Amino acid sequence: MKVLPYTRLTFRTGSSPDVVGEQVAALLSPAWFRLTKASSPFRGRIQGMHFKIRRILGYGNSFQPVVIGDIAPGAFGGSEVRVRMRLQALVIAFMVVWFGFLSIIAVAFVVQSARRRDAHATGDFGFFGGLAMFAGMALFMYGLTSAAFWYEVKKAKSLLLEAFGAGTEINED
C-alpha cells in the first residue's frame, strides 16, 4: 500500500477518445447542489479531453479523492485515460497545518522535558509518555486519512472501470 494519499492510474480501452469523453460525461450529475438523490455517481466538469470529478456520497467524507483525468488516443488504437487521484486542496492545507502544529508542540515538549530534571516526577507524563501521546495523535490522523481515502479510491476506480466497459485494462503507477 502506498504511504501518501495519491495514486495514478491508466485505463486502456478500445473506444475512441470522443466516445470515452461521452462515457465520462454520462457519469456526471448536472448540478452541484441537489435536494434529491443524484442519479449519477460523480459531479464535476469535463472540458474537451480533461476532466476533474468527485464521487457523490450519501455521507460526509472530507478525505475522498479528487479524480483528475486526461483522455488521449491510445498507442495502438482506442484510448488511454490517465487519471490522478489526490486529496482536495483544502484538506491538504488543513493536514499540513495540523501536522505542523503537532510537530511544533512535540518539539517544544521534548525541549522542555530535556531541560527539566524531574521529568519523571509523580503525576507527570514524563518524556516517553508525552512522545507516545503525540505519536498516537499523528498515527490516528494518518490512519483516518488513509483508510477514508483508499476506500473511496477503490470505489471510484471500480465505477470508472465499469463505465469504460468490458475489455478495459488498468495500469497502476
FENBELVEN-V886906 format. One record per helix or strand. SS is the DSSP state (H for helix, E for strand). FROM is the first residue (numbers start at 1). LEN is the number of residues. If there is no record, write none. Layout:
BEGIN
ss=SS from=FROM len=LEN
ss=SS from=FROM len=LEN
END
This chain:
BEGIN
ss=E from=6 len=8
ss=H from=17 len=10
ss=E from=28 len=1
ss=E from=42 len=6
ss=E from=50 len=6
ss=E from=66 len=8
ss=E from=79 len=8
ss=H from=89 len=27
ss=H from=126 len=39
ss=E from=169 len=4
END
